[in-house]
């Protein structure tokens, strides 16, 4: 039986991986995810991507979250903004000076995906409210968790309701056409605790997630059917 699981309250795109994103009113969704999401990244001379952690694919680069990026209606390259919100004229030159690394550049995705896991992250207001209650001393904000979709859930919806979606699909309104296939949740790291403009360092958030929900939060999805999503659209689970 179909079930309306919520209404899209916010849409977020992150044109440059690991930097602040931009809020959208609507966006096209294709097989890769939201159009332009994580399409660019800060890449070092070994091909590793700037992130909040070190892995085989990623290189920790502290300070990226203090920057932000905007794509707008352009897919030919993002606007990058410094920690004070001022536009950067030469992104690669700025990044080399800002990060004090002479081997980094702003690069478009090629053969190596910029996504950590799956392309679309959905977070509910019920779960976000739980985080605020579980870490009362922290400044809790949706920006810490970097979802693509913040879904306003009905009153009384339990936290982590996203867990019940795995293995199911959800579609937008009739005009949308988009369909998401939910797979699993994100394994959260120190990025959720890191300082960014307007948000101080908050280690208690990750501590609460690890203690009460195995460090996991949101629902990750693949795009089953391309389409368009907009603020105000309902998502219906099938």
C-alpha positions as CSV (number, residue, x, y, z in Angstrom):
1,X,0.0,0.0,0.0
2,X,1.3,3.5,-0.9
3,X,2.1,5.7,2.0
4,X,2.9,9.4,2.0
5,X,6.1,9.7,4.1
6,X,6.5,13.4,4.0
7,X,6.8,16.7,2.1
8,X,10.0,18.1,0.7
9,X,10.9,21.0,3.0
10,X,14.4,21.7,1.7
11,X,16.5,20.7,-1.3
12,X,20.3,20.9,-1.1
13,X,23.0,20.6,-3.7
14,X,26.8,20.6,-3.0
15,X,28.5,21.6,-6.2
16,X,32.0,21.1,-4.7
17,X,32.4,18.1,-2.5
18,X,33.0,18.8,1.2
19,X,32.2,22.5,1.0
20,X,28.9,24.2,1.9
21,X,26.0,23.8,-0.5
22,X,23.2,25.8,-1.9
23,X,19.4,25.5,-1.2
24,X,17.2,25.0,-4.3
25,X,13.5,25.5,-5.0
26,X,13.6,22.6,-7.6
27,X,16.2,20.5,-9.3
28,X,16.4,17.9,-12.1
29,X,17.3,14.4,-10.9
30,X,19.1,12.0,-13.3
31,X,20.9,8.6,-12.9
32,X,23.8,10.3,-11.2
33,X,21.7,12.1,-8.6
34,X,20.7,15.8,-8.3
35,X,22.0,17.6,-11.3
36,X,25.4,19.1,-10.5
37,X,25.7,17.6,-7.0
38,X,29.3,16.9,-6.0
39,X,30.2,17.4,-9.7
40,X,33.4,19.2,-8.6
41,X,35.9,18.4,-5.9
42,X,39.3,19.6,-4.6
43,X,41.8,17.1,-6.0
44,X,45.4,16.6,-5.1
45,X,48.3,15.5,-7.3
46,X,47.7,11.8,-6.5
47,X,44.0,12.1,-7.6
48,X,42.7,11.9,-4.0
49,X,39.6,14.1,-3.3
50,X,39.4,16.6,-0.5
51,X,37.3,15.4,2.4
52,X,37.0,15.3,6.1
53,X,38.8,11.9,6.3
54,X,41.7,9.9,4.9
55,X,41.0,6.8,2.8
56,X,42.3,5.3,-0.4
57,X,40.1,7.8,-2.4
58,X,39.9,10.7,0.0
59,X,42.4,13.0,1.6
60,X,41.6,15.0,4.7
61,X,41.7,18.7,4.0
62,X,40.7,20.7,7.0
63,X,38.9,24.0,6.3
64,X,36.8,23.0,3.3
65,X,33.6,23.2,5.2
66,X,34.3,26.9,5.9
67,X,34.0,27.4,2.1
68,X,30.8,27.2,0.1
69,X,29.9,26.8,-3.6
70,X,27.0,27.6,-5.8
71,X,26.1,26.3,-9.3
72,X,22.9,28.1,-9.9
73,X,21.6,27.4,-13.4
74,X,25.2,26.8,-14.7
75,X,26.8,23.4,-15.1
76,X,30.0,24.8,-16.6
77,X,31.6,25.5,-13.3
78,X,30.7,26.5,-9.7
79,X,31.2,29.8,-7.9
80,X,33.4,29.3,-4.9
81,X,33.1,31.5,-1.8
82,X,35.6,32.1,0.9
83,X,34.9,31.8,4.7
84,X,33.5,35.4,4.7
85,X,31.1,34.6,1.8
86,X,33.1,36.6,-0.8
87,X,33.4,35.1,-4.3
88,X,36.7,33.6,-5.3
89,X,38.1,34.8,-8.7
90,X,40.6,32.0,-9.3
91,X,39.4,28.9,-7.3
92,X,42.6,26.8,-7.8
93,X,45.0,29.6,-6.9
94,X,42.8,30.4,-3.9
95,X,42.6,26.8,-2.7
96,X,46.4,26.3,-2.9
97,X,46.9,29.4,-0.7
98,X,44.1,28.6,1.6
99,X,45.0,25.0,2.2
100,X,48.7,25.6,1.9
101,X,49.1,22.8,-0.6
102,X,50.6,23.4,-4.0
103,X,49.3,20.2,-5.6
104,X,45.5,20.8,-5.3
105,X,43.1,22.0,-7.9
106,X,39.3,22.4,-8.4
107,X,38.5,19.5,-10.7
108,X,35.3,18.2,-12.4
109,X,34.4,14.5,-11.9
110,X,35.8,12.1,-14.4
111,X,36.3,8.4,-14.0
112,X,36.3,8.4,-10.2
113,X,33.0,9.2,-8.5
114,X,33.0,12.1,-6.1
115,X,30.3,10.4,-3.9
116,X,31.3,8.7,-0.7
117,X,28.5,6.2,-1.0
118,X,25.1,6.6,-2.9
119,X,24.0,9.7,-4.8
120,X,20.9,10.9,-2.9
121,X,20.6,11.4,0.9
122,X,17.2,12.0,2.5
123,X,16.8,13.1,6.1
124,X,13.5,13.6,8.0
125,X,12.6,16.3,10.4
126,X,11.7,13.6,12.9
127,X,15.3,12.4,13.0
128,X,16.7,15.9,13.0
129,X,14.6,16.8,16.0
130,X,15.8,13.6,17.8
131,X,19.4,14.8,17.3
132,X,18.6,18.1,18.9
133,X,17.1,16.4,21.9
134,X,19.9,13.9,22.2
135,X,22.7,16.5,22.0
136,X,21.0,19.5,23.8
137,X,24.3,21.4,24.2
138,X,25.1,21.4,20.5
139,X,23.9,23.7,17.8
140,X,22.0,21.2,15.6
141,X,21.4,22.3,12.0
142,X,20.6,20.4,8.9
143,X,23.8,21.6,7.3
144,X,25.8,19.4,9.6
145,X,24.4,16.3,7.9
146,X,24.5,17.4,4.3
147,X,21.3,15.7,3.0
148,X,20.0,16.4,-0.5
149,X,16.4,16.3,0.8
150,X,15.0,17.4,4.2
151,X,11.6,15.8,4.4
152,X,9.0,17.2,6.7
153,X,7.3,14.3,8.4
154,X,3.8,14.1,9.9
155,X,3.5,14.8,13.7
156,X,4.2,11.7,15.8
157,X,6.6,10.2,13.3
158,X,9.3,8.4,15.2
159,X,13.0,9.2,14.7
160,X,15.0,7.1,12.3
161,X,11.8,6.3,10.4
162,X,14.1,6.2,7.4
163,X,15.3,2.8,8.4
164,X,11.9,1.3,7.4
165,X,12.3,2.5,3.8
166,X,15.3,0.3,2.8
167,X,14.3,-2.0,0.0
168,X,11.5,0.2,-1.1
169,X,11.0,3.0,-3.6
170,X,9.4,6.4,-3.3
171,X,8.1,8.7,-6.0
172,X,7.4,12.4,-6.1
173,X,4.2,14.1,-7.1
174,X,2.6,13.3,-10.5
175,X,4.4,16.2,-12.2
176,X,7.8,15.1,-10.8
177,X,8.3,11.7,-12.4
178,X,11.3,11.1,-10.1
179,X,11.5,7.8,-8.2
180,X,14.1,7.0,-5.6
181,X,15.2,3.5,-4.5
182,X,16.3,3.4,-0.8
183,X,19.2,1.2,0.0
184,X,20.8,1.9,3.4
185,X,21.9,4.7,5.8
186,X,25.0,6.8,5.9
187,X,27.9,5.9,8.3
188,X,28.6,9.2,9.9
189,X,32.1,10.6,10.6
190,X,33.7,13.7,12.2
191,X,32.2,15.9,9.4
192,X,29.0,16.1,11.4
193,X,30.9,17.6,14.3
194,X,33.1,20.0,12.4
195,X,32.8,23.8,12.7
196,X,31.4,25.7,9.7
197,X,30.1,29.2,9.3
198,X,27.5,29.8,12.1
199,X,28.0,26.3,13.6
200,X,30.7,25.6,16.3
201,X,32.5,22.3,16.8
202,X,30.1,19.8,18.3
203,X,31.6,16.4,19.1
204,X,28.5,15.4,21.2
205,X,26.4,14.9,18.0
206,X,28.5,12.1,16.8
207,X,28.8,10.6,20.3
208,X,25.0,10.5,20.5
209,X,24.6,8.9,17.1
210,X,27.2,6.2,17.9
211,X,25.6,5.5,21.2
212,X,22.0,5.3,20.1
213,X,22.0,4.4,16.4
214,X,25.3,2.8,15.5
215,X,26.6,6.1,14.1
216,X,24.1,6.0,11.2
217,X,21.7,8.6,10.0
218,X,19.5,9.3,6.9
219,X,18.4,7.1,4.0
220,X,20.6,6.8,1.0
221,X,19.0,6.2,-2.4
222,X,19.7,5.5,-6.0
223,X,17.7,7.1,-8.7
224,X,15.3,4.5,-10.1
225,X,13.6,7.0,-12.5
226,X,14.9,10.4,-13.5
227,X,12.6,13.4,-13.1
228,X,12.3,16.7,-11.2
229,X,11.9,17.4,-7.5
230,X,10.6,20.6,-5.9
231,X,10.1,22.0,-2.5
232,X,6.5,21.2,-1.5
233,X,6.4,17.9,-3.4
234,X,5.2,14.9,-1.4
235,X,7.2,11.7,-1.3
236,X,5.1,8.5,-1.4
237,X,6.6,5.1,-0.4
238,X,5.5,2.1,-2.5
